[in-house]
Amino acid sequence: MKTFLSPRLRRPALVALAGTAFAVAWLVRGGSSWFLSIVIEVTVLVRVVTLYIQTGQDIKEGRRTATGRDERQQLVNTRSRALAGSVVTVAAFIGVTVAVAIRADWWWPCAAILALAAFAYLYGLSRFGVGEEGPGEDDDADSGYGARSQVTS
């Protein structure tokens, strides 16, 4: 998706896709409140247009990213997502445990969430884990000098 769409269109396209899918799901649900799918879709379209305009302004101002966040804000976002993932994993485990203990039939959604969280964790380890050493890193081992240590103050 990153190579197909320009950077300005990536986030608005994702919001449009997710919002439209939810509006269609509400329409398929039917019932007496089917008209809410129209309200949802109009709201999504307003958000998409707003994102598109904001992204264009960010590009004109010379920002590299559409969000304009610095490293500290990104770190807070990453830690918050990690905490949310941990809480969901614990809640799914508690749900499976309680459902099994009382012999309930609703154990499988909790097990599916737990399995998805475990898969996402393993995928994250494989994608963001320790990479292979580059060609310059193994040269220090052969030269007789130890690796340089990073001193923080």
TORPA-348194 format. One record per residue: z, x, y of N, C-alpha, C in turn; residue number from 1. Coordinates in steps of 0.2 Angstrom, whole numbers, plus 5000, padded with zeros to 4 digits. Example, Ala and Ser with C-alpha at 12.3 -4.5 7.8 and 13.67 -1.06 7.14 Angstrom:
% TORPA-348194
+------+------+------+-------+-------+-------+------+------+------+-----+
: n.pz : n.px : n.py : ca.pz : ca.px : ca.py : c.pz : c.px : c.py :  nr :
+------+------+------+-------+-------+-------+------+------+------+-----+
: 5039 : 5066 : 4972 :  5039 :  5062 :  4978 : 5039 : 5066 : 4984 :   1 :
: 5035 : 5064 : 4989 :  5036 :  5068 :  4995 : 5039 : 5064 : 5000 :   2 :
+------+------+------+-------+-------+-------+------+------+------+-----+
This chain:
% TORPA-348194
+------+------+------+-------+-------+-------+------+------+------+-----+
: n.pz : n.px : n.py : ca.pz : ca.px : ca.py : c.pz : c.px : c.py :  nr :
+------+------+------+-------+-------+-------+------+------+------+-----+
: 5000 : 5004 : 4994 :  5000 :  5000 :  5000 : 5000 : 5004 : 5006 :   1 :
: 5003 : 5010 : 5006 :  5003 :  5014 :  5012 : 4997 : 5017 : 5014 :   2 :
: 4992 : 5018 : 5009 :  4986 :  5021 :  5010 : 4981 : 5016 : 5012 :   3 :
: 4982 : 5010 : 5010 :  4977 :  5004 :  5012 : 4978 : 5001 : 5019 :   4 :
: 4984 : 5001 : 5021 :  4986 :  4998 :  5027 : 4988 : 5003 : 5032 :   5 :
: 4986 : 5002 : 5039 :  4988 :  5006 :  5044 : 4995 : 5006 : 5045 :   6 :
: 4998 : 5011 : 5048 :  5006 :  5011 :  5049 : 5008 : 5005 : 5053 :   7 :
: 5004 : 5003 : 5058 :  5006 :  4997 :  5062 : 5006 : 4990 : 5058 :   8 :
: 5002 : 4990 : 5053 :  5002 :  4984 :  5049 : 5007 : 4983 : 5043 :   9 :
: 5010 : 4989 : 5041 :  5013 :  4989 :  5035 : 5019 : 4984 : 5035 :  10 :
: 5024 : 4985 : 5039 :  5030 :  4980 :  5040 : 5028 : 4973 : 5041 :  11 :
: 5024 : 4971 : 5046 :  5022 :  4964 :  5047 : 5018 : 4961 : 5040 :  12 :
: 5014 : 4965 : 5037 :  5011 :  4963 :  5031 : 5016 : 4961 : 5025 :  13 :
: 5021 : 4966 : 5025 :  5027 :  4964 :  5020 : 5031 : 4958 : 5021 :  14 :
: 5032 : 4957 : 5028 :  5036 :  4951 :  5030 : 5032 : 4945 : 5029 :  15 :
: 5025 : 4945 : 5030 :  5021 :  4940 :  5029 : 5020 : 4938 : 5022 :  16 :
: 5020 : 4943 : 5018 :  5019 :  4942 :  5010 : 5026 : 4939 : 5008 :  17 :
: 5031 : 4941 : 5009 :  5038 :  4939 :  5007 : 5039 : 4932 : 5009 :  18 :
: 5038 : 4931 : 5016 :  5039 :  4924 :  5019 : 5035 : 4919 : 5016 :  19 :
: 5028 : 4920 : 5015 :  5024 :  4916 :  5013 : 5025 : 4914 : 5006 :  20 :
: 5027 : 4919 : 5002 :  5029 :  4917 :  4995 : 5035 : 4913 : 4994 :  21 :
: 5040 : 4914 : 4999 :  5046 :  4909 :  4999 : 5044 : 4902 : 5001 :  22 :
: 5039 : 4902 : 5006 :  5037 :  4895 :  5009 : 5033 : 4891 : 5003 :  23 :
: 5029 : 4895 : 4999 :  5025 :  4892 :  4994 : 5030 : 4890 : 4988 :  24 :
: 5035 : 4894 : 4987 :  5040 :  4892 :  4982 : 5044 : 4885 : 4984 :  25 :
: 5045 : 4885 : 4991 :  5049 :  4879 :  4993 : 5044 : 4873 : 4993 :  26 :
: 5038 : 4874 : 4994 :  5033 :  4868 :  4993 : 5032 : 4866 : 4986 :  27 :
: 5032 : 4871 : 4982 :  5031 :  4869 :  4975 : 5037 : 4865 : 4972 :  28 :
: 5043 : 4867 : 4975 :  5049 :  4864 :  4973 : 5049 : 4856 : 4974 :  29 :
: 5045 : 4855 : 4979 :  5044 :  4847 :  4981 : 5050 : 4844 : 4983 :  30 :
: 5051 : 4838 : 4981 :  5056 :  4834 :  4983 : 5055 : 4831 : 4990 :  31 :
: 5061 : 4828 : 4993 :  5060 :  4825 :  5000 : 5060 : 4830 : 5005 :  32 :
: 5062 : 4836 : 5004 :  5062 :  4841 :  5009 : 5056 : 4846 : 5009 :  33 :
: 5050 : 4844 : 5006 :  5044 :  4848 :  5006 : 5042 : 4851 : 5012 :  34 :
: 5043 : 4847 : 5018 :  5041 :  4849 :  5024 : 5044 : 4855 : 5027 :  35 :
: 5050 : 4857 : 5024 :  5053 :  4863 :  5026 : 5049 : 4869 : 5025 :  36 :
: 5044 : 4869 : 5020 :  5040 :  4875 :  5019 : 5035 : 4876 : 5025 :  37 :
: 5034 : 4871 : 5029 :  5030 :  4872 :  5035 : 5034 : 4875 : 5040 :  38 :
: 5040 : 4873 : 5041 :  5045 :  4876 :  5046 : 5046 : 4884 : 5044 :  39 :
: 5047 : 4885 : 5037 :  5048 :  4892 :  5035 : 5041 : 4896 : 5037 :  40 :
: 5036 : 4894 : 5035 :  5029 :  4897 :  5037 : 5028 : 4899 : 5044 :  41 :
: 5030 : 4894 : 5048 :  5029 :  4895 :  5056 : 5034 : 4900 : 5058 :  42 :
: 5040 : 4900 : 5055 :  5045 :  4905 :  5057 : 5043 : 4912 : 5055 :  43 :
: 5040 : 4912 : 5049 :  5037 :  4919 :  5046 : 5032 : 4921 : 5051 :  44 :
: 5027 : 4917 : 5053 :  5022 :  4919 :  5057 : 5024 : 4922 : 5064 :  45 :
: 5029 : 4918 : 5067 :  5032 :  4921 :  5073 : 5035 : 4928 : 5072 :  46 :
: 5038 : 4929 : 5067 :  5041 :  4935 :  5065 : 5036 : 4941 : 5064 :  47 :
: 5031 : 4939 : 5061 :  5025 :  4944 :  5060 : 5022 : 4946 : 5066 :  48 :
: 5021 : 4941 : 5070 :  5018 :  4943 :  5077 : 5022 : 4947 : 5081 :  49 :
: 5029 : 4945 : 5081 :  5034 :  4949 :  5085 : 5034 : 4956 : 5082 :  50 :
: 5034 : 4957 : 5076 :  5034 :  4964 :  5073 : 5028 : 4968 : 5075 :  51 :
: 5022 : 4964 : 5074 :  5016 :  4968 :  5076 : 5016 : 4970 : 5083 :  52 :
: 5018 : 4966 : 5088 :  5018 :  4968 :  5095 : 5023 : 4974 : 5096 :  53 :
: 5029 : 4973 : 5093 :  5034 :  4979 :  5094 : 5032 : 4985 : 5091 :  54 :
: 5028 : 4985 : 5085 :  5025 :  4991 :  5082 : 5020 : 4994 : 5087 :  55 :
: 5016 : 4990 : 5090 :  5011 :  4993 :  5095 : 5014 : 4996 : 5101 :  56 :
: 5020 : 4993 : 5103 :  5023 :  4996 :  5109 : 5026 : 5003 : 5107 :  57 :
: 5029 : 5003 : 5101 :  5032 :  5010 :  5098 : 5027 : 5015 : 5098 :  58 :
: 5021 : 5013 : 5096 :  5015 :  5018 :  5095 : 5013 : 5020 : 5102 :  59 :
: 5013 : 5016 : 5107 :  5011 :  5018 :  5113 : 5016 : 5023 : 5117 :  60 :
: 5022 : 5022 : 5115 :  5028 :  5026 :  5118 : 5028 : 5033 : 5114 :  61 :
: 5024 : 5034 : 5109 :  5024 :  5040 :  5105 : 5029 : 5041 : 5100 :  62 :
: 5032 : 5035 : 5098 :  5037 :  5036 :  5092 : 5033 : 5036 : 5086 :  63 :
: 5036 : 5040 : 5081 :  5032 :  5041 :  5075 : 5034 : 5035 : 5070 :  64 :
: 5039 : 5032 : 5070 :  5041 :  5027 :  5066 : 5042 : 5020 : 5070 :  65 :
: 5040 : 5015 : 5066 :  5041 :  5008 :  5070 : 5048 : 5006 : 5071 :  66 :
: 5053 : 5009 : 5068 :  5059 :  5007 :  5069 : 5063 : 5011 : 5074 :  67 :
: 5061 : 5017 : 5075 :  5063 :  5021 :  5080 : 5071 : 5024 : 5079 :  68 :
: 5073 : 5023 : 5073 :  5080 :  5025 :  5071 : 5080 : 5033 : 5070 :  69 :
: 5086 : 5036 : 5072 :  5087 :  5043 :  5071 : 5090 : 5044 : 5064 :  70 :
: 5092 : 5050 : 5062 :  5094 :  5052 :  5056 : 5101 : 5049 : 5054 :  71 :
: 5105 : 5048 : 5060 :  5112 :  5045 :  5058 : 5111 : 5038 : 5056 :  72 :
: 5107 : 5034 : 5060 :  5106 :  5027 :  5058 : 5103 : 5026 : 5051 :  73 :
: 5098 : 5031 : 5050 :  5096 :  5030 :  5043 : 5101 : 5032 : 5038 :  74 :
: 5105 : 5037 : 5039 :  5111 :  5038 :  5034 : 5115 : 5032 : 5033 :  75 :
: 5117 : 5029 : 5039 :  5121 :  5023 :  5038 : 5118 : 5018 : 5034 :  76 :
: 5111 : 5017 : 5035 :  5107 :  5012 :  5031 : 5107 : 5014 : 5024 :  77 :
: 5106 : 5020 : 5022 :  5106 :  5022 :  5015 : 5113 : 5021 : 5012 :  78 :
: 5118 : 5023 : 5016 :  5125 :  5022 :  5013 : 5127 : 5015 : 5012 :  79 :
: 5124 : 5010 : 5016 :  5126 :  5003 :  5016 : 5122 : 5000 : 5010 :  80 :
: 5116 : 5002 : 5009 :  5112 :  5000 :  5003 : 5115 : 5002 : 4997 :  81 :
: 5117 : 5009 : 4997 :  5121 :  5011 :  4991 : 5127 : 5007 : 4989 :  82 :
: 5131 : 5005 : 4994 :  5137 :  5001 :  4993 : 5135 : 4994 : 4991 :  83 :
: 5130 : 4991 : 4994 :  5128 :  4985 :  4991 : 5125 : 4985 : 4984 :  84 :
: 5122 : 4990 : 4982 :  5120 :  4991 :  4975 : 5126 : 4991 : 4970 :  85 :
: 5131 : 4995 : 4973 :  5136 :  4996 :  4968 : 5140 : 4990 : 4968 :  86 :
: 5141 : 4986 : 4973 :  5145 :  4979 :  4973 : 5141 : 4974 : 4968 :  87 :
: 5134 : 4974 : 4969 :  5130 :  4970 :  4965 : 5131 : 4972 : 4957 :  88 :
: 5131 : 4978 : 4956 :  5131 :  4980 :  4949 : 5138 : 4978 : 4946 :  89 :
: 5143 : 4979 : 4950 :  5150 :  4978 :  4947 : 5151 : 4970 : 4946 :  90 :
: 5148 : 4966 : 4951 :  5148 :  4959 :  4951 : 5144 : 4956 : 4945 :  91 :
: 5138 : 4959 : 4943 :  5134 :  4957 :  4937 : 5138 : 4959 : 4931 :  92 :
: 5141 : 4965 : 4931 :  5145 :  4967 :  4925 : 5151 : 4962 : 4924 :  93 :
: 5155 : 4960 : 4929 :  5160 :  4955 :  4928 : 5157 : 4949 : 4926 :  94 :
: 5152 : 4947 : 4929 :  5149 :  4940 :  4926 : 5147 : 4940 : 4919 :  95 :
: 5144 : 4946 : 4917 :  5142 :  4946 :  4910 : 5149 : 4946 : 4905 :  96 :
: 5154 : 4950 : 4908 :  5160 :  4950 :  4904 : 5163 : 4943 : 4903 :  97 :
: 5164 : 4940 : 4909 :  5167 :  4933 :  4909 : 5163 : 4928 : 4905 :  98 :
: 5156 : 4928 : 4905 :  5152 :  4924 :  4902 : 5153 : 4925 : 4894 :  99 :
: 5153 : 4931 : 4892 :  5154 :  4933 :  4885 : 5161 : 4931 : 4883 : 100 :
: 5166 : 4932 : 4887 :  5173 :  4930 :  4885 : 5173 : 4922 : 4884 : 101 :
: 5170 : 4918 : 4888 :  5171 :  4911 :  4887 : 5165 : 4908 : 4883 : 102 :
: 5161 : 4912 : 4880 :  5155 :  4910 :  4876 : 5151 : 4905 : 4880 : 103 :
: 5149 : 4907 : 4887 :  5145 :  4903 :  4891 : 5138 : 4905 : 4890 : 104 :
: 5133 : 4900 : 4891 :  5126 :  4901 :  4891 : 5123 : 4905 : 4897 : 105 :
: 5127 : 4906 : 4902 :  5124 :  4909 :  4908 : 5125 : 4916 : 4909 : 106 :
: 5126 : 4919 : 4903 :  5127 :  4927 :  4903 : 5120 : 4930 : 4905 : 107 :
: 5115 : 4928 : 4903 :  5108 :  4932 :  4903 : 5106 : 4933 : 4910 : 108 :
: 5107 : 4929 : 4915 :  5105 :  4931 :  4922 : 5109 : 4937 : 4925 : 109 :
: 5116 : 4937 : 4923 :  5120 :  4943 :  4925 : 5118 : 4949 : 4921 : 110 :
: 5116 : 4948 : 4915 :  5113 :  4954 :  4911 : 5107 : 4957 : 4914 : 111 :
: 5102 : 4952 : 4916 :  5096 :  4954 :  4919 : 5097 : 4958 : 4925 : 112 :
: 5102 : 4955 : 4929 :  5103 :  4959 :  4936 : 5106 : 4966 : 4934 : 113 :
: 5110 : 4966 : 4929 :  5113 :  4973 :  4927 : 5108 : 4977 : 4925 : 114 :
: 5103 : 4975 : 4921 :  5098 :  4979 :  4918 : 5093 : 4981 : 4924 : 115 :
: 5092 : 4977 : 4928 :  5088 :  4979 :  4934 : 5091 : 4984 : 4938 : 116 :
: 5097 : 4983 : 4939 :  5101 :  4988 :  4943 : 5101 : 4995 : 4940 : 117 :
: 5102 : 4995 : 4933 :  5102 :  5001 :  4929 : 5095 : 5005 : 4930 : 118 :
: 5090 : 5001 : 4929 :  5083 :  5003 :  4929 : 5082 : 5006 : 4936 : 119 :
: 5084 : 5003 : 4942 :  5083 :  5005 :  4948 : 5086 : 5012 : 4950 : 120 :
: 5092 : 5012 : 4947 :  5096 :  5018 :  4948 : 5093 : 5024 : 4944 : 121 :
: 5090 : 5023 : 4938 :  5087 :  5028 :  4934 : 5080 : 5030 : 4938 : 122 :
: 5077 : 5025 : 4940 :  5071 :  5027 :  4944 : 5072 : 5031 : 4950 : 123 :
: 5078 : 5029 : 4954 :  5079 :  5033 :  4960 : 5081 : 5040 : 4958 : 124 :
: 5085 : 5041 : 4953 :  5086 :  5048 :  4951 : 5080 : 5052 : 4949 : 125 :
: 5075 : 5049 : 4946 :  5069 :  5052 :  4944 : 5064 : 5053 : 4950 : 126 :
: 5065 : 5049 : 4955 :  5060 :  5049 :  4961 : 5064 : 5054 : 4966 : 127 :
: 5070 : 5053 : 4968 :  5073 :  5057 :  4973 : 5078 : 5062 : 4971 : 128 :
: 5078 : 5063 : 4964 :  5082 :  5069 :  4961 : 5080 : 5076 : 4963 : 129 :
: 5083 : 5080 : 4960 :  5082 :  5087 :  4962 : 5075 : 5089 : 4959 : 130 :
: 5071 : 5092 : 4964 :  5064 :  5094 :  4963 : 5063 : 5100 : 4959 : 131 :
: 5057 : 5102 : 4958 :  5056 :  5108 :  4955 : 5057 : 5114 : 4960 : 132 :
: 5058 : 5120 : 4958 :  5058 :  5125 :  4963 : 5051 : 5127 : 4965 : 133 :
: 5051 : 5129 : 4971 :  5045 :  5131 :  4974 : 5043 : 5138 : 4972 : 134 :
: 5037 : 5140 : 4974 :  5035 :  5147 :  4972 : 5039 : 5153 : 4976 : 135 :
: 5042 : 5151 : 4982 :  5046 :  5156 :  4985 : 5053 : 5157 : 4983 : 136 :
: 5056 : 5152 : 4980 :  5063 :  5152 :  4978 : 5065 : 5156 : 4973 : 137 :
: 5060 : 5157 : 4968 :  5062 :  5162 :  4962 : 5060 : 5169 : 4964 : 138 :
: 5058 : 5171 : 4970 :  5057 :  5178 :  4972 : 5063 : 5181 : 4973 : 139 :
: 5068 : 5178 : 4976 :  5075 :  5181 :  4977 : 5078 : 5183 : 4971 : 140 :
: 5077 : 5179 : 4966 :  5081 :  5181 :  4959 : 5078 : 5188 : 4957 : 141 :
: 5072 : 5189 : 4958 :  5069 :  5196 :  4955 : 5070 : 5201 : 4960 : 142 :
: 5072 : 5200 : 4966 :  5073 :  5206 :  4971 : 5080 : 5209 : 4970 : 143 :
: 5084 : 5206 : 4967 :  5091 :  5209 :  4966 : 5096 : 5207 : 4971 : 144 :
: 5093 : 5203 : 4976 :  5098 :  5200 :  4981 : 5100 : 5193 : 4979 : 145 :
: 5106 : 5191 : 4980 :  5108 :  5184 :  4979 : 5105 : 5179 : 4983 : 146 :
: 5105 : 5173 : 4981 :  5102 :  5168 :  4986 : 5106 : 5167 : 4992 : 147 :
: 5103 : 5166 : 4997 :  5106 :  5165 :  5004 : 5110 : 5159 : 5004 : 148 :
: 5116 : 5160 : 5006 :  5121 :  5154 :  5007 : 5120 : 5151 : 5014 : 149 :
: 5121 : 5145 : 5014 :  5121 :  5141 :  5021 : 5128 : 5141 : 5023 : 150 :
: 5129 : 5144 : 5029 :  5136 :  5144 :  5032 : 5136 : 5138 : 5037 : 151 :
: 5141 : 5134 : 5036 :  5142 :  5129 :  5041 : 5148 : 5130 : 5045 : 152 :
: 5148 : 5128 : 5052 :  5153 :  5129 :  5056 : 5155 : 5123 : 5059 : 153 :
+------+------+------+-------+-------+-------+------+------+------+-----+
